[in-house]
């Protein structure tokens, strides 16, 4: 069941939710553009939710990492107290239980802090349209903010660079790139893994002469020099996760 949930999220599959998602999508007139390319400065984002339906499910965690010149310089993470109780499946998937969110800030407070953190930066995530749609609708509803940031999807980038591969879930990428062994299923953990995946793919594109458009101002250091495809960095990611304080 867990694999089914992740497949539905990461492949943007909507079956019984097609009507509600379509209705919501029509109202996102100010949503940013989906881009593909090289970015030196950006913010990686991820959310955890109580389900897949943007109209009735809730965000229970949001995280972001600010990146400058390909290096993480700041992090943001917050649990969010939902209006309804978290069900057993989501608790098992994410490890986020009702006790943990009991003292968490409400969506209005957490989302305002998130918006302040990301500013007008390019937002990057894995299957990021899922996150963007949830954040757009909730920011609009809860704090009256139109999340109009442009965004880049590492799932889409992976499909473009590795056309021979059939699977492009985050779990597939971190194993394929030697970044990690398991997906955290916590927002900040997924953010850190996604950032490593993005930088790996930029290094891969440079090493294989894949031409990508440069998005925004370019840092002085050369792309090839800074983003060379690296060996196994599982231990590095495990050290990062050990430092996380949820």
Backbone bond lengths (Angstrom), bond angles and torsions (degrees), N, CA, C in turn:
res aa  C-N    CA-C-N  psi(-1)  N-CA   C-N-CA  omega(-1)  CA-C   N-CA-C  phi
1 X - - - 1.467 - - 1.522 111.42 -
2 X 1.325 115.40 -36.34 1.459 119.09 178.41 1.517 110.76 -62.67
3 X 1.342 116.40 -42.70 1.455 119.12 179.58 1.517 111.65 -64.05
4 X 1.334 116.89 -37.15 1.454 121.01 177.60 1.521 111.12 -62.71
5 X 1.330 116.71 -41.61 1.462 121.27 179.43 1.518 110.14 -63.11
6 X 1.335 116.65 -47.20 1.449 120.13 -178.58 1.526 111.52 -65.31
7 X 1.325 116.55 -38.85 1.462 119.23 178.25 1.516 110.82 -63.33
8 X 1.327 116.61 -40.50 1.459 120.48 179.08 1.521 110.70 -63.98
9 X 1.313 116.74 -41.06 1.465 120.35 -179.35 1.518 111.42 -71.18
10 X 1.321 117.54 -51.60 1.457 121.18 -171.15 1.514 113.15 -75.89
11 X 1.312 118.43 -25.01 1.459 120.17 177.56 1.511 111.67 -100.09
12 X 1.317 115.81 8.93 1.462 122.54 175.01 1.534 112.05 56.75
13 X 1.343 116.41 37.15 1.453 121.69 -179.58 1.523 109.32 -81.37
14 X 1.317 116.33 132.85 1.463 121.36 175.70 1.522 107.26 -133.30
15 X 1.308 116.83 119.83 1.458 120.71 177.54 1.521 109.20 -108.70
16 X 1.310 115.59 -80.79 1.462 118.78 -179.57 1.518 112.57 -70.98
17 X 1.341 116.46 -11.14 1.458 120.41 -176.35 1.524 112.36 -100.23
18 X 1.302 118.47 5.40 1.465 121.64 -173.72 1.523 112.37 -59.48
19 X 1.310 118.31 -43.00 1.454 121.16 -176.91 1.512 111.44 -66.02
20 X 1.344 117.17 -47.22 1.463 120.05 -178.64 1.516 111.25 -66.95
21 X 1.331 117.88 -38.90 1.458 121.07 179.52 1.522 110.46 -66.04
22 X 1.323 117.06 -39.96 1.457 121.01 179.72 1.517 111.03 -63.63
23 X 1.331 116.09 -41.39 1.465 120.61 179.01 1.515 111.06 -62.82
24 X 1.345 115.83 -43.54 1.459 119.42 -179.51 1.523 111.07 -66.43
25 X 1.343 116.39 -39.34 1.459 120.40 -176.55 1.524 112.29 -62.06
26 X 1.307 116.95 -32.85 1.455 121.03 -179.05 1.524 112.30 -64.44
27 X 1.325 117.10 -21.70 1.451 121.09 -176.41 1.525 112.49 -94.21
28 X 1.336 119.00 -1.83 1.461 121.95 -177.05 1.530 110.70 -92.53
29 X 1.297 116.00 55.29 1.463 121.03 -175.24 1.527 113.31 -68.09
30 X 1.330 117.43 -23.20 1.457 120.84 -175.86 1.520 112.43 -105.11
31 X 1.327 116.91 11.75 1.463 120.30 179.23 1.524 109.59 -65.19
32 X 1.334 116.99 146.49 1.459 121.79 -179.65 1.515 112.83 -68.53
33 X 1.336 115.27 179.44 1.459 121.60 -177.63 1.529 110.78 -93.13
34 X 1.329 115.12 146.93 1.459 121.60 174.03 1.522 108.55 -85.10
35 X 1.336 116.97 121.61 1.459 122.39 -174.89 1.524 111.29 -119.30
36 X 1.318 115.92 159.81 1.462 122.39 171.89 1.519 107.34 -133.76
37 X 1.321 116.86 129.26 1.454 118.50 178.56 1.512 112.90 164.48
38 X 1.321 115.28 -163.86 1.463 123.32 -177.75 1.520 109.17 -99.96
39 X 1.301 116.56 124.33 1.464 121.17 176.28 1.523 108.70 -125.20
40 X 1.313 116.54 133.56 1.459 121.12 175.84 1.526 111.28 -91.99
41 X 1.337 115.73 -34.77 1.460 121.08 179.93 1.526 108.91 -119.16
42 X 1.317 116.44 125.74 1.458 120.71 -175.86 1.522 110.03 -165.38
43 X 1.317 116.49 174.74 1.464 122.39 175.66 1.526 108.31 -127.54
44 X 1.318 116.39 124.18 1.462 121.56 176.70 1.523 108.03 -88.94
45 X 1.330 116.53 135.65 1.464 120.45 -176.38 1.523 110.97 -129.04
46 X 1.321 115.02 157.21 1.459 121.45 171.71 1.524 108.26 -160.10
47 X 1.324 115.35 150.62 1.459 120.93 176.19 1.518 109.63 -131.55
48 X 1.320 115.72 157.66 1.456 122.31 168.06 1.525 106.52 -116.66
49 X 1.314 116.23 139.23 1.464 120.79 -175.32 1.523 110.58 -130.51
50 X 1.320 115.63 169.40 1.469 120.80 178.31 1.522 112.10 -85.25
51 X 1.329 117.80 0.20 1.461 121.35 179.82 1.517 110.38 172.06
52 X 1.320 116.32 -168.53 1.463 121.96 -174.72 1.518 114.32 -98.07
53 X 1.316 118.25 -13.64 1.464 121.53 -173.20 1.518 110.79 -89.82
54 X 1.321 115.79 111.40 1.468 121.01 -176.81 1.522 112.44 -64.08
55 X 1.326 117.68 -21.37 1.462 120.28 -177.19 1.520 113.71 -83.57
56 X 1.333 117.18 -25.27 1.476 117.05 -176.78 1.522 113.72 -129.76
57 X 1.331 119.15 -13.47 1.463 120.58 177.13 1.528 109.82 -91.79
58 X 1.323 115.97 165.33 1.463 121.00 -171.39 1.526 112.02 -124.28
59 X 1.322 115.67 154.31 1.460 122.00 173.01 1.527 107.67 -82.55
60 X 1.333 116.49 129.11 1.462 119.68 179.01 1.535 112.18 -114.82
61 X 1.321 116.69 -7.48 1.465 119.63 174.55 1.520 109.00 -158.80
62 X 1.322 116.04 142.60 1.455 121.74 177.63 1.525 107.84 -137.89
63 X 1.318 115.73 140.23 1.465 120.02 179.76 1.517 109.71 -144.73
64 X 1.322 115.00 157.52 1.462 120.91 179.99 1.522 109.00 -155.51
65 X 1.317 115.17 151.24 1.464 121.29 174.96 1.520 108.04 -130.80
66 X 1.313 115.88 125.94 1.468 121.31 179.79 1.519 109.05 -87.68
67 X 1.329 115.63 129.18 1.463 121.33 -175.11 1.523 109.82 -120.62
68 X 1.320 115.87 131.04 1.465 122.22 176.31 1.518 108.83 -128.58
69 X 1.310 116.30 123.67 1.452 120.30 -177.99 1.514 112.88 61.36
70 X 1.330 116.45 30.08 1.457 121.11 178.83 1.513 114.19 82.91
71 X 1.351 118.00 1.74 1.463 122.45 -177.03 1.531 109.72 -115.82
72 X 1.337 116.59 134.00 1.464 120.66 177.04 1.519 109.65 -69.17
73 X 1.334 116.37 124.13 1.462 121.00 -178.20 1.530 112.66 -113.53
74 X 1.321 117.30 -15.17 1.457 119.68 179.97 1.526 109.27 -160.60
75 X 1.339 116.49 152.06 1.457 121.22 -179.93 1.523 110.23 -131.74
76 X 1.313 114.90 151.13 1.466 121.79 176.14 1.519 108.74 -136.99
77 X 1.310 117.48 135.27 1.463 120.99 174.44 1.518 109.86 -151.93
78 X 1.314 115.30 142.70 1.458 119.90 179.32 1.524 110.12 -154.51
79 X 1.319 115.42 132.40 1.452 119.84 166.14 1.517 107.58 -73.77
80 X 1.324 116.44 158.08 1.464 121.16 178.83 1.528 108.82 -129.96
81 X 1.301 116.85 131.52 1.464 120.54 178.68 1.529 109.21 -77.88
82 X 1.339 117.55 115.39 1.466 119.75 -179.45 1.521 111.45 -80.21
83 X 1.307 115.60 163.88 1.455 120.39 178.15 1.525 111.24 -77.39
84 X 1.339 116.16 -24.65 1.460 121.42 179.68 1.525 109.97 -118.77
85 X 1.300 116.50 160.41 1.455 121.42 -178.53 1.526 111.17 -71.37
86 X 1.323 115.27 148.78 1.462 122.13 178.34 1.518 108.87 -79.90
87 X 1.325 116.76 133.43 1.463 118.74 -178.30 1.530 111.46 -80.77
88 X 1.320 115.51 167.24 1.463 121.66 -174.58 1.521 112.95 -62.03
89 X 1.335 117.42 -36.76 1.465 119.82 -179.10 1.525 111.00 -63.24
90 X 1.337 116.83 -47.53 1.467 120.67 -179.61 1.520 110.48 -65.93
91 X 1.328 117.70 -36.95 1.465 120.03 176.65 1.518 110.29 -62.34
92 X 1.335 117.00 -40.73 1.453 120.25 179.06 1.512 112.71 -68.56
93 X 1.318 117.24 -36.05 1.463 122.40 -178.51 1.520 112.10 -71.71
94 X 1.336 116.93 -46.64 1.465 121.65 -172.09 1.523 114.04 -99.84
95 X 1.328 116.58 -22.33 1.456 119.48 -173.29 1.512 112.73 80.53
96 X 1.334 116.99 3.31 1.467 121.49 178.60 1.523 107.99 -91.85
97 X 1.328 116.65 118.42 1.460 120.23 -179.16 1.522 111.22 -111.73
98 X 1.301 115.70 174.84 1.470 120.75 -175.43 1.525 112.53 -66.75
99 X 1.325 117.59 -30.88 1.460 120.16 177.23 1.521 111.10 -66.02
100 X 1.318 116.74 -38.15 1.461 120.96 -178.07 1.522 112.22 -64.86
101 X 1.325 117.53 -35.50 1.465 120.30 -176.75 1.526 113.18 -92.63
102 X 1.320 116.44 -3.12 1.471 120.04 -176.80 1.526 111.57 -59.30
103 X 1.316 116.91 -39.30 1.475 120.73 -178.81 1.532 111.97 -104.03
104 X 1.335 116.82 9.09 1.469 120.51 179.61 1.527 110.19 -73.32
105 X 1.336 118.16 155.80 1.466 120.40 177.53 1.523 111.14 -66.18
106 X 1.320 117.36 152.53 1.465 120.08 175.55 1.527 110.06 -69.47
107 X 1.319 116.29 168.30 1.463 121.09 -177.29 1.521 111.73 -56.82
108 X 1.318 117.60 -38.55 1.458 120.73 -177.51 1.526 111.75 -58.64
109 X 1.317 116.93 -41.04 1.463 121.39 -177.87 1.523 110.89 -76.57
110 X 1.334 116.65 -47.81 1.462 120.67 -177.03 1.528 111.84 -64.65
111 X 1.327 116.61 -41.12 1.461 119.49 -178.33 1.518 112.16 -69.86
112 X 1.333 117.46 -34.56 1.464 119.66 176.43 1.528 110.35 -65.10
113 X 1.340 116.12 -40.32 1.464 119.66 177.10 1.518 110.73 -64.42
114 X 1.324 116.46 -39.08 1.466 121.22 177.94 1.526 110.83 -63.26
115 X 1.320 116.98 -47.29 1.469 121.80 -179.59 1.526 110.20 -61.55
116 X 1.327 117.16 -41.78 1.461 120.94 178.16 1.527 110.56 -62.69
117 X 1.322 116.36 -36.84 1.469 120.97 -177.57 1.527 111.24 -69.99
118 X 1.320 117.94 -45.79 1.472 120.17 -173.90 1.519 112.76 -80.97
119 X 1.327 118.34 -25.20 1.455 120.56 -179.07 1.519 111.29 56.80
120 X 1.337 115.82 -132.86 1.470 119.80 179.63 1.520 111.81 -106.10
121 X 1.334 116.92 22.00 1.458 121.99 -176.85 1.528 112.69 -65.56
122 X 1.321 115.12 156.55 1.455 121.00 168.50 1.517 107.57 -64.90
123 X 1.333 116.86 132.72 1.463 121.67 -179.47 1.524 109.41 -103.46
124 X 1.327 116.06 132.77 1.458 121.49 -179.89 1.522 109.32 -122.07
125 X 1.325 116.46 138.26 1.457 120.74 177.27 1.508 110.20 -161.40
126 X 1.333 115.62 169.92 1.455 120.36 178.00 1.521 109.12 -96.17
127 X 1.327 115.72 123.78 1.465 121.94 -167.61 1.529 108.38 51.98
128 X 1.312 114.76 49.63 1.463 122.03 -167.90 1.529 113.55 -67.27
129 X 1.319 117.98 -19.41 1.466 119.51 177.57 1.520 110.69 -59.10
130 X 1.321 116.75 -36.85 1.469 121.26 176.24 1.526 110.00 -57.85
131 X 1.326 116.47 -49.95 1.468 121.15 -179.11 1.524 111.47 -66.15
132 X 1.334 116.16 -44.34 1.461 120.78 -178.30 1.519 111.00 -60.10
133 X 1.322 117.38 -44.67 1.464 120.18 -178.82 1.521 111.81 -63.21
134 X 1.325 116.84 -44.37 1.468 120.48 177.12 1.527 110.46 -61.98
135 X 1.328 116.36 -46.42 1.465 120.16 -177.72 1.525 111.71 -67.99
136 X 1.323 117.19 -40.91 1.458 121.11 179.78 1.527 109.89 -59.38
137 X 1.326 116.14 -51.94 1.465 120.18 -176.57 1.523 111.93 -64.74
138 X 1.339 116.37 -41.47 1.456 119.54 -178.16 1.519 112.65 -73.38
139 X 1.331 117.09 -37.23 1.464 119.52 176.52 1.525 110.59 -64.51
140 X 1.313 115.54 -40.71 1.460 119.90 179.21 1.518 111.15 -65.04
141 X 1.313 115.83 -43.40 1.467 121.21 -176.52 1.523 112.78 -74.93
142 X 1.342 116.61 -42.67 1.465 120.77 -171.88 1.523 114.13 -87.33
143 X 1.343 117.50 -35.97 1.472 118.91 -175.40 1.524 112.95 -128.40
144 X 1.327 117.33 6.26 1.461 120.61 177.59 1.509 114.04 65.87
145 X 1.338 116.37 30.91 1.470 121.03 -178.26 1.519 109.92 -112.51
146 X 1.348 116.54 133.58 1.453 121.59 175.28 1.523 109.19 -93.31
147 X 1.323 116.45 110.30 1.460 120.89 -179.30 1.526 108.35 -77.97
148 X 1.314 115.88 93.73 1.468 121.18 -173.63 1.523 112.85 -103.58
149 X 1.335 117.77 12.52 1.469 120.73 179.45 1.529 111.18 -60.84
150 X 1.323 116.15 139.49 1.454 119.43 169.56 1.523 109.10 -67.53
151 X 1.327 117.04 157.74 1.457 119.72 -174.68 1.520 111.16 -143.68
152 X 1.325 115.28 158.17 1.457 122.24 -178.90 1.518 108.65 -132.53
153 X 1.327 115.89 133.82 1.459 122.09 -175.29 1.528 110.11 -104.70
154 X 1.348 117.15 117.97 1.458 120.04 178.52 1.533 111.72 -70.38
155 X 1.315 117.39 -23.91 1.468 120.73 174.14 1.523 109.95 -64.17
156 X 1.314 115.96 -46.22 1.465 121.43 178.69 1.524 111.06 -64.54
157 X 1.341 116.80 -40.73 1.465 120.82 179.34 1.523 110.53 -64.38
158 X 1.324 117.10 -40.97 1.454 121.00 178.79 1.527 111.31 -62.50
159 X 1.323 116.69 -42.62 1.463 120.18 178.71 1.529 111.61 -63.38
160 X 1.323 116.32 -31.92 1.456 120.27 -179.91 1.525 111.27 -75.10
161 X 1.349 117.35 -40.04 1.458 121.33 -176.13 1.522 113.32 -82.02
162 X 1.328 116.27 -32.74 1.468 120.20 -174.05 1.529 109.65 -121.42
163 X 1.303 115.11 66.84 1.462 120.90 -174.96 1.523 112.14 -65.89
164 X 1.329 116.59 -20.91 1.458 119.80 -179.14 1.530 111.82 -77.36
165 X 1.307 117.30 -16.40 1.463 121.49 -178.93 1.527 110.79 -86.54
166 X 1.323 115.41 142.05 1.463 119.94 -179.81 1.526 112.47 -92.51
167 X 1.319 116.95 -28.24 1.461 120.78 -176.10 1.529 110.64 -111.70
168 X 1.332 115.80 135.00 1.462 120.73 -177.87 1.524 112.10 -134.70
169 X 1.328 117.16 23.97 1.464 119.78 175.69 1.528 109.01 -66.57
170 X 1.309 117.03 160.59 1.461 120.40 -179.67 1.522 110.51 -57.82
171 X 1.327 116.86 -39.15 1.466 120.68 178.13 1.526 111.33 -60.56
172 X 1.341 116.82 -37.64 1.463 120.87 178.31 1.523 110.82 -66.57
173 X 1.324 116.15 -42.24 1.462 120.32 -177.29 1.515 112.26 -66.66
174 X 1.324 117.90 -45.86 1.469 119.10 -176.02 1.520 111.43 -66.35
175 X 1.329 116.86 -31.32 1.461 119.81 175.62 1.513 111.07 -75.01
176 X 1.320 116.97 -42.50 1.467 122.06 -178.72 1.519 111.57 -64.51
177 X 1.336 116.08 -38.02 1.459 120.74 -176.86 1.526 113.16 -91.15
178 X 1.342 117.73 -1.90 1.459 120.41 -178.82 1.516 113.05 71.08
179 X 1.322 116.86 32.45 1.467 121.71 -176.36 1.525 112.22 -95.17
180 X 1.305 117.40 -32.46 1.455 120.67 -178.60 1.502 111.05 -166.66
181 X 1.316 115.39 176.83 1.457 120.69 -179.30 1.516 112.31 -105.71
182 X 1.328 116.45 -35.31 1.466 120.06 -178.79 1.518 109.63 -137.71
183 X 1.334 115.97 152.01 1.454 121.17 173.17 1.520 108.39 -78.16
184 X 1.303 117.13 135.14 1.456 122.02 -175.77 1.531 113.17 -66.37
185 X 1.335 116.85 -35.69 1.471 122.47 -171.66 1.528 111.39 60.25
186 X 1.322 115.66 24.96 1.460 122.52 166.55 1.514 106.27 -123.94
187 X 1.326 116.32 145.83 1.459 120.50 -168.39 1.529 113.24 -57.95
188 X 1.342 117.73 -49.14 1.462 118.96 -176.35 1.526 111.59 -69.86
189 X 1.321 117.27 -37.31 1.451 120.00 176.61 1.511 111.65 -61.35
190 X 1.331 116.98 -43.14 1.466 120.70 178.02 1.520 111.75 -66.89
191 X 1.323 116.76 -34.27 1.468 121.18 176.55 1.527 110.40 -61.12
192 X 1.331 116.72 -47.23 1.466 120.15 -178.58 1.519 111.44 -63.86
193 X 1.333 116.63 -40.14 1.461 119.48 178.55 1.525 111.57 -68.19
194 X 1.314 116.80 -39.81 1.464 120.73 179.50 1.522 110.93 -64.25
195 X 1.325 117.11 -39.97 1.466 120.22 178.90 1.523 111.42 -62.72
196 X 1.327 116.20 -41.06 1.464 120.13 177.66 1.528 110.56 -64.67
197 X 1.339 116.09 -39.86 1.468 120.04 178.89 1.527 111.15 -63.26
198 X 1.326 116.41 -42.46 1.461 120.12 -179.89 1.524 110.88 -62.98
199 X 1.326 117.03 -46.96 1.458 120.41 -179.78 1.530 110.90 -64.60
200 X 1.332 116.10 -37.07 1.467 119.05 176.27 1.522 110.33 -60.95
201 X 1.325 117.09 -45.60 1.461 120.19 -177.79 1.518 112.15 -67.15
202 X 1.329 117.41 -31.79 1.465 119.47 174.70 1.532 110.20 -66.89
203 X 1.334 115.31 -40.57 1.457 119.00 176.57 1.518 111.73 -63.46
204 X 1.323 115.38 -41.32 1.463 120.42 178.49 1.529 110.53 -62.43
205 X 1.306 116.90 -44.16 1.465 120.07 -178.61 1.525 111.12 -64.39
206 X 1.335 117.16 -36.74 1.462 120.07 178.02 1.521 111.17 -68.83
207 X 1.325 116.44 -43.27 1.460 120.63 -178.00 1.523 112.70 -69.78
208 X 1.328 116.75 -22.61 1.461 120.29 -178.71 1.537 112.16 -110.82
209 X 1.312 115.76 18.07 1.475 122.17 175.15 1.524 112.84 54.67
210 X 1.326 115.34 39.24 1.467 119.91 174.74 1.524 107.73 -88.11
211 X 1.308 116.96 121.95 1.455 120.92 -176.71 1.522 110.92 -82.51
212 X 1.329 115.40 120.67 1.458 121.57 176.33 1.526 108.63 -124.24
213 X 1.312 116.18 143.66 1.457 121.45 177.77 1.514 109.89 -68.44
214 X 1.351 116.19 139.50 1.461 119.59 177.17 1.522 108.79 -86.23
215 X 1.318 115.43 127.48 1.456 121.93 -177.33 1.522 109.56 -101.79
216 X 1.316 117.60 113.91 1.454 120.63 178.23 1.516 112.35 82.93
217 X 1.335 116.94 -176.88 1.462 121.46 -178.12 1.517 111.35 -64.19
218 X 1.342 115.86 144.93 1.457 121.58 -177.48 1.518 110.12 -98.80
219 X 1.340 116.38 136.04 1.461 120.07 178.51 1.525 109.11 -72.67
220 X 1.312 116.23 163.09 1.454 120.55 -174.98 1.519 112.40 -70.28
221 X 1.336 117.07 -35.92 1.466 119.06 -178.29 1.523 110.19 -66.34
222 X 1.325 116.73 145.77 1.454 120.61 -176.27 1.519 110.72 -71.40
223 X 1.312 115.20 147.40 1.459 120.47 179.12 1.521 110.76 -60.23
224 X 1.319 116.59 -46.68 1.459 119.68 -176.61 1.527 110.92 -66.32
225 X 1.322 116.90 -38.07 1.453 119.60 -178.35 1.507 112.76 -68.02
226 X 1.314 117.48 -37.70 1.465 120.47 -175.72 1.507 112.74 -89.78
227 X 1.342 117.19 -29.71 1.450 119.97 -171.66 1.524 112.03 -116.31
228 X 1.294 116.08 42.07 1.455 120.10 177.43 1.519 109.05 -69.37
229 X 1.335 117.13 137.64 1.458 121.13 178.34 1.519 108.56 -59.03
230 X 1.325 115.27 127.45 1.451 120.74 -174.84 1.519 111.14 -105.00
231 X 1.317 114.67 169.75 1.455 120.77 177.17 1.516 110.63 -78.55
232 X 1.325 115.67 -160.42 1.458 121.55 -177.17 1.523 110.53 -64.98
233 X 1.336 115.97 127.21 1.462 120.15 -179.98 1.523 110.62 -124.31
234 X 1.352 115.35 30.54 1.459 119.63 179.50 1.521 111.14 -59.81
235 X 1.341 117.47 -43.58 1.465 120.61 -177.76 1.521 111.21 -63.35
236 X 1.329 116.75 -35.38 1.468 120.81 177.86 1.518 110.81 -63.59
237 X 1.352 116.77 -43.57 1.453 120.27 179.48 1.517 111.04 -67.53
238 X 1.326 117.92 -36.95 1.454 120.49 178.77 1.518 110.82 -64.92
239 X 1.327 116.91 -35.96 1.465 120.27 176.27 1.523 111.03 -65.91
240 X 1.346 116.05 -38.96 1.463 119.56 177.67 1.521 110.77 -63.27
241 X 1.344 117.04 -44.66 1.453 120.42 -178.84 1.527 111.14 -65.08
242 X 1.329 116.38 -32.66 1.449 120.29 179.28 1.524 111.18 -65.45
243 X 1.331 116.35 -26.81 1.460 121.16 -179.90 1.518 113.36 -82.48
244 X 1.345 116.69 -15.35 1.457 119.94 -177.60 1.518 110.09 -68.78
245 X 1.311 116.09 138.23 1.463 122.13 177.56 1.525 107.39 -121.70
246 X 1.329 115.56 100.16 1.456 120.34 -177.85 1.517 109.90 -83.24
